[in-house]
Amino acid sequence: MAAAMDFAVVTPEHVKFEGKAEIVVAPGAAGDLGALSNHAPMVTTLRIGVLRATVEGRSRVEYAVNAGFMQILPDKVVVLTDAALAAADVDVDAVRADLRRAEEQLAAKRGADDRAERDAVAWARARLEVAHKPAA
């Protein structure tokens, strides 16, 4: 069993999670990033995706995160994000409708600046992944 470190997921509204984690895997801007106890200190940006952590050796927590930042210290990981949704927070039918709408809007752009549409698609897919439901 790996050594545990403090772990927190914080949004502007409140602390979504606070506890001990053995490993945290986050959607870093340059690719997925894992942090264990005694990791070298760093701060990184996060892209839209799924944040996962093994908590106290037995359970796994997952949140769809809408970008943000992650601070890693040897004994602590803090994720700051605009939104962090657990499976229970996801209305699957509404998210599937969001995904269809976002994909239609992305297809309509046809080469124009489509960052907002790509982000909307990524956010919908991350929420469905956390809910463990296929995009359909």
C-alpha positions in Angstrom: 0.0 0.0 0.0 1.4 3.4 -1.0 1.8 6.2 1.5 -1.2 8.5 1.7 -1.1 12.2 1.1 -3.7 15.0 1.7 -6.0 15.5 -1.3 -8.6 18.2 -1.9 -10.8 19.1 -4.9 -12.0 22.7 -4.6 -14.5 24.6 -6.7 -15.6 28.3 -6.2 -18.7 27.1 -4.4 -17.2 24.6 -1.9 -14.7 21.8 -1.2 -15.9 18.8 -3.2 -13.6 16.3 -1.6 -11.1 16.4 1.2 -9.2 13.4 2.5 -6.2 11.1 2.1 -5.3 9.6 -1.3 -2.6 7.1 -2.3 -2.5 8.2 -6.0 -4.2 11.0 -7.9 -4.4 10.9 -11.7 -5.5 14.1 -13.4 -6.0 15.3 -17.0 -3.0 17.5 -17.3 -2.8 20.0 -20.2 0.1 18.0 -21.7 -1.4 14.6 -20.9 -2.6 12.6 -17.9 -0.5 13.2 -14.8 -0.2 10.9 -11.8 0.9 12.0 -8.3 2.1 9.8 -5.5 3.3 10.8 -2.0 6.8 12.4 -2.2 6.2 13.8 -5.7 8.3 16.7 -6.6 6.6 20.0 -6.0 4.8 21.5 -9.1 1.8 23.4 -10.3 0.2 22.5 -13.6 -2.9 23.4 -15.6 -5.6 20.9 -16.2 -7.7 20.3 -19.3 -11.3 19.1 -19.3 -11.5 15.5 -18.4 -11.7 13.0 -15.5 -9.8 13.2 -12.3 -9.3 9.9 -10.4 -7.9 9.1 -7.0 -7.5 6.0 -4.9 -8.6 6.9 -1.4 -7.3 5.1 1.7 -6.4 2.0 -0.3 -9.9 0.7 -1.0 -12.1 3.1 -2.9 -11.8 5.3 -6.0 -13.2 8.8 -6.4 -13.8 10.3 -9.8 -14.8 13.7 -10.8 -15.4 15.3 -14.2 -13.4 18.5 -14.1 -13.9 21.5 -16.3 -10.2 22.5 -16.5 -8.3 24.2 -13.7 -5.1 23.9 -11.8 -3.4 21.2 -9.7 -0.8 21.9 -7.1 1.4 18.9 -6.1 3.5 18.9 -2.9 5.3 15.9 -1.4 2.5 15.4 1.1 -0.5 17.1 -0.6 -2.4 17.5 -3.9 -4.9 20.3 -4.4 -7.1 20.6 -7.5 -8.7 23.9 -8.2 -11.4 23.8 -10.8 -14.5 25.7 -11.9 -16.6 22.5 -11.8 -16.1 19.0 -10.4 -19.0 16.6 -10.8 -19.2 13.1 -9.3 -21.4 10.4 -10.9 -24.3 11.3 -8.7 -24.2 14.9 -9.9 -24.7 13.9 -13.6 -28.1 13.9 -15.3 -27.2 11.5 -18.1 -30.2 12.3 -20.3 -29.4 16.1 -20.2 -25.7 15.5 -20.8 -26.4 13.3 -23.8 -28.6 16.1 -25.2 -25.7 18.6 -24.5 -23.3 16.3 -26.3 -25.6 16.0 -29.4 -26.0 19.8 -29.5 -22.3 20.4 -29.0 -21.4 17.9 -31.7 -23.8 19.6 -34.1 -22.4 23.0 -33.4 -18.9 21.7 -33.8 -19.8 20.2 -37.2 -21.3 23.5 -38.3 -18.1 25.4 -37.7 -16.1 23.6 -40.4 -12.7 24.9 -39.8 -13.5 28.2 -38.1 -12.4 28.9 -34.5 -14.1 26.0 -32.8 -12.4 25.9 -29.4 -15.7 26.6 -27.5 -17.5 23.8 -29.3 -14.6 21.3 -28.8 -14.6 22.2 -25.1 -18.4 21.6 -24.9 -18.0 18.2 -26.5 -15.1 17.3 -24.1 -17.1 18.5 -21.1 -20.1 16.4 -22.0 -17.9 13.3 -22.7 -16.1 13.7 -19.3 -19.4 13.9 -17.5 -20.7 10.7 -19.2 -17.4 8.9 -18.5 -17.7 9.7 -14.8 -21.4 8.5 -14.8 -20.0 5.3 -16.5 -22.4 5.7 -19.4 -21.4 5.5 -23.0 -21.9 8.6 -25.2 -24.4 6.6 -27.4 
